[in-house]
Amino acid sequence: MTDHVAWEGKCRRCGRCCFEKIDFNGAIYYTNEPCAMLDLDTRLCTVYRERHERRPGCMALTPEMLQRGILPADCPYVEDITDYRAPCLYEPD
């Protein structure tokens, strides 16, 4: 199995990483707004192979990017990161 296949295989297809986020003073917050490319029924990206070209703001999940705290705490991609700080849900007043 290649490293790329193993990396992609970690994903459980929950779609939570595809909800818009806000970076406020270095803390990441989820919003209730899904990416327009996310199919809410299947929880899959409708343009996955071209996602970075079709939506330039889509971040690649690299080990370095994961350190920013953009994925839920129970995501397999971050399960081995000590003291991982997962995002919170942004709830405006």
C-alpha positions as CSV (number, residue, x, y, z in Angstrom):
1,M,0.0,0.0,0.0
2,T,1.4,3.4,-0.9
3,D,1.7,6.2,1.6
4,H,-0.9,8.2,-0.3
5,V,-3.4,5.4,-0.3
6,A,-2.8,4.8,3.5
7,W,-3.2,8.5,4.2
8,E,-6.5,8.8,2.2
9,G,-7.6,5.5,3.9
10,K,-7.7,7.2,7.3
11,C,-10.7,9.3,6.3
12,R,-14.1,8.1,7.7
13,R,-16.0,10.3,5.3
14,C,-17.8,12.3,8.0
15,G,-17.6,15.6,6.1
16,R,-17.0,17.7,9.2
17,C,-13.7,19.0,7.8
18,C,-15.7,20.5,4.9
19,F,-17.6,23.0,7.1
20,E,-16.4,26.6,6.9
21,K,-14.0,27.6,9.7
22,I,-13.0,30.9,11.3
23,D,-9.5,31.7,12.6
24,F,-9.9,34.1,15.5
25,N,-6.7,35.1,17.2
26,G,-5.2,31.7,16.4
27,A,-8.1,29.6,17.6
28,I,-10.1,27.7,14.9
29,Y,-13.9,27.6,15.1
30,Y,-16.3,25.6,13.0
31,T,-19.4,27.3,11.6
32,N,-22.7,25.6,10.5
33,E,-21.9,26.5,6.9
34,P,-20.9,23.6,4.7
35,C,-18.6,24.1,1.7
36,A,-20.7,24.4,-1.4
37,M,-18.9,21.4,-2.8
38,L,-20.0,19.1,0.0
39,D,-22.9,16.7,-0.7
40,L,-24.8,16.8,2.6
41,D,-26.4,13.4,1.9
42,T,-23.3,11.4,1.2
43,R,-20.9,13.7,3.2
44,L,-18.5,13.5,0.3
45,C,-16.9,16.3,-1.8
46,T,-18.5,16.5,-5.2
47,V,-15.3,17.7,-6.8
48,Y,-12.7,15.8,-4.7
49,R,-10.0,15.2,-7.3
50,E,-10.2,18.9,-8.5
51,R,-11.1,20.4,-5.1
52,H,-8.0,22.6,-4.8
53,E,-8.5,24.0,-8.3
54,R,-12.2,24.4,-8.1
55,R,-12.1,25.9,-4.6
56,P,-8.8,27.6,-3.9
57,G,-9.6,27.9,-0.2
58,C,-9.7,24.2,0.3
59,M,-6.7,23.2,2.4
60,A,-4.8,20.0,1.8
61,L,-4.7,17.7,4.8
62,T,-0.9,17.5,5.4
63,P,0.7,16.5,8.7
64,E,1.8,20.2,9.0
65,M,-1.7,21.5,8.4
66,L,-3.2,19.2,11.0
67,Q,-1.1,21.0,13.7
68,R,-3.4,24.1,13.1
69,G,-6.3,22.3,14.8
70,I,-8.8,22.2,11.9
71,L,-10.2,18.7,12.4
72,P,-12.5,17.2,15.0
73,A,-10.7,15.6,18.0
74,D,-12.0,12.2,17.0
75,C,-10.7,12.3,13.5
76,P,-8.2,9.5,12.7
77,Y,-5.9,12.0,11.1
78,V,-5.2,13.7,14.4
79,E,-5.5,10.7,16.8
80,D,-1.7,10.5,17.3
81,I,-1.1,14.2,17.9
82,T,-0.3,14.8,21.5
83,D,-2.3,17.7,23.1
84,Y,-4.3,18.3,19.9
85,R,-6.5,21.3,20.1
86,A,-9.7,20.7,18.1
87,P,-11.9,23.5,16.8
88,C,-15.0,24.6,18.7
89,L,-18.3,25.4,17.1
90,Y,-18.7,29.1,16.5
91,E,-22.0,30.3,17.9
92,P,-22.6,34.0,17.4
93,D,-24.7,35.7,20.1
